[in-house]
Amino acid sequence: MIKGFKEFLLRGNIIDLSVAVVIGTAFTALVTNFTDSIIQPLIDRIGAGGDAEYGILRIPIGGDQTIDLNVLLTATINFVLVAAVVYFLIVLPYSKFRKKEEETVEAEVVLLTEIRDLLATRPGPSASERVTPDAKP
């Protein structure tokens, strides 16, 4: 049982996935800090964040309560940044690599098929006349 679990953990896909999760988590923290420290203050300035009572992105709904669209907008920008970077730096290059790899495999298969067909049509010695590497003259 432990041997099977060890084989499962050491498969390439699991290791790749775990590395991707660690890198993704670190990158998400980086983008979150970027949006919190740079984008959020800009949005707060537009939406009258901070000491201002109301703004474009803050809607009063009664009493002290407001609907604060600043946070939603910041989270949306955060998501778009992470999704764009993941797509352009991971998904797109990986797709190109896979397509190139498939084309290479297809070219090799075509070449090997042609060689096989040529060898099949070529007249050669009969099975009894073929020389094996172990045979001595």
Secondary structure as a PSIPRED ss2 file (coil, helix, strand):
# PSIPRED VFORMAT (PSIPRED V4.0)

   1 M C   1.000  0.000  0.000
   2 I H   0.000  1.000  0.000
   3 K H   0.000  1.000  0.000
   4 G H   0.000  1.000  0.000
   5 F H   0.000  1.000  0.000
   6 K H   0.000  1.000  0.000
   7 E H   0.000  1.000  0.000
   8 F H   0.000  1.000  0.000
   9 L H   0.000  1.000  0.000
  10 L H   0.000  1.000  0.000
  11 R C   1.000  0.000  0.000
  12 G H   0.000  1.000  0.000
  13 N H   0.000  1.000  0.000
  14 I H   0.000  1.000  0.000
  15 I H   0.000  1.000  0.000
  16 D H   0.000  1.000  0.000
  17 L H   0.000  1.000  0.000
  18 S H   0.000  1.000  0.000
  19 V H   0.000  1.000  0.000
  20 A H   0.000  1.000  0.000
  21 V H   0.000  1.000  0.000
  22 V H   0.000  1.000  0.000
  23 I H   0.000  1.000  0.000
  24 G H   0.000  1.000  0.000
  25 T H   0.000  1.000  0.000
  26 A H   0.000  1.000  0.000
  27 F H   0.000  1.000  0.000
  28 T H   0.000  1.000  0.000
  29 A H   0.000  1.000  0.000
  30 L H   0.000  1.000  0.000
  31 V H   0.000  1.000  0.000
  32 T H   0.000  1.000  0.000
  33 N H   0.000  1.000  0.000
  34 F H   0.000  1.000  0.000
  35 T H   0.000  1.000  0.000
  36 D H   0.000  1.000  0.000
  37 S H   0.000  1.000  0.000
  38 I H   0.000  1.000  0.000
  39 I H   0.000  1.000  0.000
  40 Q H   0.000  1.000  0.000
  41 P H   0.000  1.000  0.000
  42 L H   0.000  1.000  0.000
  43 I H   0.000  1.000  0.000
  44 D H   0.000  1.000  0.000
  45 R H   0.000  1.000  0.000
  46 I H   0.000  1.000  0.000
  47 G C   1.000  0.000  0.000
  48 A C   1.000  0.000  0.000
  49 G C   1.000  0.000  0.000
  50 G C   1.000  0.000  0.000
  51 D C   1.000  0.000  0.000
  52 A C   1.000  0.000  0.000
  53 E C   1.000  0.000  0.000
  54 Y C   1.000  0.000  0.000
  55 G E   0.000  0.000  1.000
  56 I C   1.000  0.000  0.000
  57 L C   1.000  0.000  0.000
  58 R E   0.000  0.000  1.000
  59 I E   0.000  0.000  1.000
  60 P E   0.000  0.000  1.000
  61 I E   0.000  0.000  1.000
  62 G E   0.000  0.000  1.000
  63 G C   1.000  0.000  0.000
  64 D C   1.000  0.000  0.000
  65 Q E   0.000  0.000  1.000
  66 T E   0.000  0.000  1.000
  67 I E   0.000  0.000  1.000
  68 D E   0.000  0.000  1.000
  69 L H   0.000  1.000  0.000
  70 N H   0.000  1.000  0.000
  71 V H   0.000  1.000  0.000
  72 L H   0.000  1.000  0.000
  73 L H   0.000  1.000  0.000
  74 T H   0.000  1.000  0.000
  75 A H   0.000  1.000  0.000
  76 T H   0.000  1.000  0.000
  77 I H   0.000  1.000  0.000
  78 N H   0.000  1.000  0.000
  79 F H   0.000  1.000  0.000
  80 V H   0.000  1.000  0.000
  81 L H   0.000  1.000  0.000
  82 V H   0.000  1.000  0.000
  83 A H   0.000  1.000  0.000
  84 A H   0.000  1.000  0.000
  85 V H   0.000  1.000  0.000
  86 V H   0.000  1.000  0.000
  87 Y H   0.000  1.000  0.000
  88 F H   0.000  1.000  0.000
  89 L H   0.000  1.000  0.000
  90 I H   0.000  1.000  0.000
  91 V H   0.000  1.000  0.000
  92 L H   0.000  1.000  0.000
  93 P H   0.000  1.000  0.000
  94 Y H   0.000  1.000  0.000
  95 S H   0.000  1.000  0.000
  96 K H   0.000  1.000  0.000
  97 F H   0.000  1.000  0.000
  98 R H   0.000  1.000  0.000
  99 K H   0.000  1.000  0.000
 100 K H   0.000  1.000  0.000
 101 E H   0.000  1.000  0.000
 102 E H   0.000  1.000  0.000
 103 E H   0.000  1.000  0.000
 104 T H   0.000  1.000  0.000
 105 V H   0.000  1.000  0.000
 106 E H   0.000  1.000  0.000
 107 A H   0.000  1.000  0.000
 108 E H   0.000  1.000  0.000
 109 V H   0.000  1.000  0.000
 110 V H   0.000  1.000  0.000
 111 L H   0.000  1.000  0.000
 112 L H   0.000  1.000  0.000
 113 T H   0.000  1.000  0.000
 114 E H   0.000  1.000  0.000
 115 I H   0.000  1.000  0.000
 116 R H   0.000  1.000  0.000
 117 D H   0.000  1.000  0.000
 118 L H   0.000  1.000  0.000
 119 L H   0.000  1.000  0.000
 120 A H   0.000  1.000  0.000
 121 T H   0.000  1.000  0.000
 122 R C   1.000  0.000  0.000
 123 P C   1.000  0.000  0.000
 124 G C   1.000  0.000  0.000
 125 P C   1.000  0.000  0.000
 126 S C   1.000  0.000  0.000
 127 A C   1.000  0.000  0.000
 128 S C   1.000  0.000  0.000
 129 E C   1.000  0.000  0.000
 130 R C   1.000  0.000  0.000
 131 V C   1.000  0.000  0.000
 132 T C   1.000  0.000  0.000
 133 P C   1.000  0.000  0.000
 134 D C   1.000  0.000  0.000
 135 A C   1.000  0.000  0.000
 136 K C   1.000  0.000  0.000
 137 P C   1.000  0.000  0.000
